[in-house]
Amino acid sequence: MDTSLIHLLPQDTLHQIFSNLPLRQILICRSVCKLFYETLTSPSFLNLISVRPPFPLIALRPPHHQRHVSPHHPFLHVFDPDLTQWLRFPLGFLPFKSTAAIASSFGLVYLWADSPDSSKSLVLCNPLTRQFRVLPPLGSAWSRHGTVLAGTGGRVLVLTELAALYFSGSGPWLKFSSNLVSKPRCPILVSDSVFALCDVGSPWRNQWKLFSCTVAELEKSQGWNRLEKQEWGDVFDILKRPRLVRGTGNRLLMVGGLKSSFSLNASCSTILILRLDLETLEWDEAGRMPVEMYQSFQESSKFKVFGGGDRLCFSGRKVGKLAMWDCSSEVGKGEWRWIDGVPANGDGLCRGFVFEARLTAVP
């Protein structure tokens, strides 16, 4: 019989004590003993902390060469920017031979999983509580060519150049034509609208433009709206290989190499982050990579950017670490720093997404 004094405390008292801890510490305490695990996973405790802010993390997607490999001990690798440390959440509770985490929304992680009949399914899971739900199966082509955009309430959009699939949170997938002028580059979902960059140039010279479409318009095949203002000038021409990333609130970020000139094969002087306010449709500069940091990316043939909100991560071939832009607490253009110890680095081109971990998120 366990006679430790903590076992004599009423459950309500334990709940009040643990509810004062940060979410990071709550997760650690769950592994201490059976009593703590049962206390910290009980519905009454989860309801008590339901108003707590999420645990902001940066999650890594598996490298391309490992996407269809079934590891013996699958994990979701995440980085905690506040504590500057890597963590990992086991995914072995998922009953699939192969999974690949690709996106997240409101505390839930979306993964492509191989079904027993060799078809592909999207799986929603909460790695903290080990709960999951399998969405209706899809063809493997959607996992190879589609971009998964996760919204609130379990809503999911899988977008390609020619078609789109929409899942409202229940029922079957709805399929409709996407009618894009070219393959969408880095599409993002902001509220009920999809934004994407499309190349409207020639085979010899790219010309990127910003397009948007609400989910309702997409369902009705009403086409995409080209967003542009005369005041924007050459905002799309100063960046090499621009990418879109979701910003904070009603803002989006556009990231790319800052061209040194407008010539066809102009070199880049650094990486520039521009921010668009979707209410006023005005651009401003959010940040630019320090020159000494950018020197590590100059020898890389290309770089990847991922994250969102006030934090972005950059990876490049042979760089061996991540560069992070953090504007969460800084006034002005934000803070730049290196992130070492990247797990499963592969060729160095890491990809990832923001994971706002929540104990209360239910698939």
N, C-alpha and C positions, 0 to 999 in steps of 0.2 A: 504493500500500500504506500502510495506517494504521500509523504507528510509535509512537503514544502509548503510554506505559507501562502505562496501565490495561488495554489490550488483552492485555498479557502476564500479567496475574494469572489464576490458576486460577479456574474458575467457583465452586468451593466458597468460596474467599476472598471473591469478590464477594458471594456470598450472605450470608456472615457479616457483612460490612461493612454491606450494605443492611438486613439484618434488625434492626439496632440503631436504624434510623430510625423515627419515627412514621409511621403509615399515610398521613397527609397528605403527608409528604415523599416517600414511596415513589411516590405517585400523580404528584407533580410530576416526579420523576426519570425516570419512564417516558417522558416527552415530550422528554427531552434528546437522545437519539440512539438509533440502532437497537440498539446493544449493550445499553444500559440497558433498553430495552423488552423485548428477548429474554430478558435476565437476570431481570427482575422479573415476567415472565409465565410463566416456566418452571414445570412441575409441581413440580420439586424445591424451588424457592424458595417457591411457594405452600404446599407442605406444611410448610416450615420455619416460616412465620409463621401457620399455621392456628390456633395457640392465642392469637394476639394479640387483644386486645379490639377490638370494631368501632369504626368512625368515626361518632360520633353526630351526625346531621344532622336538620334540619327541612326536609322537602320540600313544595313548593307544588303543589297541583292546578291545572290550567288553569282560568281564569275560565269561568263558565257560557256567556258569549257566544262563547267560542272553542273550546268542547268539540268541535264538529263541523267546525271549520275546519282545513284541512291547512296548517300553516306550512311555509315553504320550509326552515327550519332548526330542527326541533323540538329542544327542550332540556328537561331536568328541572332546574328551578331549586331550589337548596337553600341553606340558611343554616347556617353553622358557628357555633354559639353560643360555642365556646371562643375562636375567633379573631375573632369578631364581623365576619364577612364573608360575602358572597354568592358562591356558586359555581354552575356549571352543567355538567351532563353531557349530551353530544350523544346524541340518540335517533335520528339519521338512519340508523343501521344496521338499524333495524326495517323490514321490507319491507311497510309498510302506508301507505295514503294519509292515514290519520288515527288518532291515538292519544291517550289521555287517562289519565295516571297517577292512580291512586285509592287505593292502599294499599301497604304494604310489610311484610315479615316476614323476619327472619333474613337480611338483606342482599339480598333479592330485591324488585323493584318489580313491582306488578301494574298492568296497563294494559288498558283497553277498546280494542279495535282493530277497524276495519272490514275484514271479509273481502271477497274479490273478489265473492262472491255476495250482498253487502249485509247479511249476517248479522253478528252481533257475536261476538267471541271475546275471552276473557281471555288475556293474554300475560304470562308471567313472564320477567323479564329482570334481568341484573346489568349496570347501566350502566358499571361499572368494567371489566368484562372483555368487554362487548358480546356476551355469550351470551344466548340467549333460547329459550323453548319456548312453543308455542301449545297451549292447552287446547282440548278439543272445543268447537265453536261453540254459541252460545246465541241465542235470539231477542232482538231489539232491546228488547223490553219489559223484560227483566231488567236491561239497562244503564240504562234510564230510571228504574225504580222499585225496583230491588234495592240493598241495601247489601252490599258485599263485605267479608267478614271473613276475613283470612288467618291461617293457623296454621302450625305447624311441619310439616316434611316435605312441603311442597307442598299441604297440605290447605286447601281453600277452601270457604267457605259463603256463598251469596248468599241473603239473607233479605228477604222481603216480609211484609206483614200476613197474606196467605192461604197462601203456599207458600214452600218453601225448596229450594234446590239444594245438593247436597254433592258435592265432588270429593275423593276420598281420597288423591290423588297419582298415581293411575293408573286406567285403565279409564274408563267413561262417567260422566256426571253422574247422581246419584241424586236423584229428586224426591219430596218428601213434603209433607204439609200442615203449616203452622206453627201454626195454631190459636191465634193471638194475639187478645186481647180488643179491640185497636185497633192502629192503625199503630205499629210500633215506633219509638221515638225514640232515636237515637244508640246502636244496639246495639253491643256490644263482645264480643270473644272473649277469655276468660281461661282458659288451659289448655284443658280440654275442655268448658267451659261457656260458654253465651251469656247475656249480661245485657242487658236492655232496659228502658227506661221506657215505660209505657203509660198512656194517659189513661182512667181509669175514671169520670170525672165526667160532668157533664151538658153539653148544648150551650151553656149559659150560663156554666159555670164549670169550668175544668180541675181535675182531681184526679189527680196523677201518683203512680204506684206502681211499685215495682221488681219485675221478674219475671226468673226464671232458668230455664234448661233445659240439660241436657247434650246433646251431639251424639247420643249413643246414644238418649236419650229422644226427641229430635226425630225420629230415624229411625223410631222405633216409634209416633210420634204419641201419646205419652203425656201431652202437655200441659205447660204451664208452671207453675212454682211461684212463688207470690207471696211475696216476702221481706219480712217485717215483724216487728217486735218492739214490745211495749208501751213499752219504754224509748225508742224512737225519737221518740215524741211527734209533733210537727208538723214533722219534718225536711223533708218534701216540700212543705210549705205556705209555708215562709219564702223559697223561691226562685221567681223568675219565669222561666219557660221553661228548666227545668233540662236539662242535657246530661250524658251519661256520657262519660268518657274513661278509658282504661286507665291504672292507676297502676303503681308498681313492685311486683314480686313478686305476692303474692296480695291485691292491693288495687285498688280502683277509685275514681275521683274523680267527684264530681258538682258541676257548675259552673252557676251561674245568678246572676241579679240578686237582691241581698238586698232583700226588700220592706221598706218602712218601716212597713207595717201589714198586717192581714189583709183589708182591704177589697178589693173586686173589681178596681178599677183603681188599686191602690196604686203609687206611684212607688218607684224603687229608690235606695238610698243608695250602693251600690257593687256590685262583683262578688265573690261568695264562692266559695271552693273548699273542699268538704267531702271527707273521705276515709273510705272504709269498709274495714275489715279483714274479709275474707271468712271468716277462720277464727273470729274472735270475734264477728263481726257487730256491731261497735261503730264509731260514727262519731266523728270528731274534725275540728276545723277545720285545714285545711292552709295556708290563706292567704286574704287578701282584698286586693283592689286598692286602692292608696292613693287617697284622695279626690281629690287634685289630678290624678292620672292618669285617674281615672274621669270627670272633667269633660269630657274629650275624647270620651267615649262617650255622654254624656247626650243629645246632640243627634242621635245615630244612632238610627234606628228599630229596629235590631236589631244584634246582634254575633255573630260566629262564634268558636268556640274549637276548637283542634286541637293535636296534639302527643301527649304521653303520658309516663309515668314521672315524672320530676322536672321536666319542662319543658313549659309550656303557652304557646301563642301566642293572642292575641286580636286580631281585626280588626273594624272597623266602617265603615259608610258614611261617606264624607267625612273619615275620620280621617287617611288618607294614610300611615300607618305601623302597625307591629305593636307591641303591648304583650306583653312576655314575663315570665312567672313562672318563676324558676329556683331550684329547691330542691336542686340536685345537690350543692352544697357548703356551703350555709348551714344553720346550726342554727336551728330555729324555723320561721317562716312563709315563709322564702325571700326572694329578692331580686327586685325588679321593675325593668324597664328598657325603654326604647324601642328598636325596630329600624327604622332608616331604610333608604331605597334599595330598597324592595320592587319587584321586577320585575313587569311586566305587571299592575299593580295594578287596572286596570279600575274597578269601582264601589267599590273599597276592601274588599269582603267577600271576603277571602282564605280559602281552605280548604287543608288540607294534612294531613300525616301524618309520623310519625317514620320516618326512614330510617337504619338502622344499617348503614352501608356496610361491606362485607367483600369482599376480593379472592378469598376462597375459596368464596363462595356460588355454587353451581351450580344452574341452573334444572332 
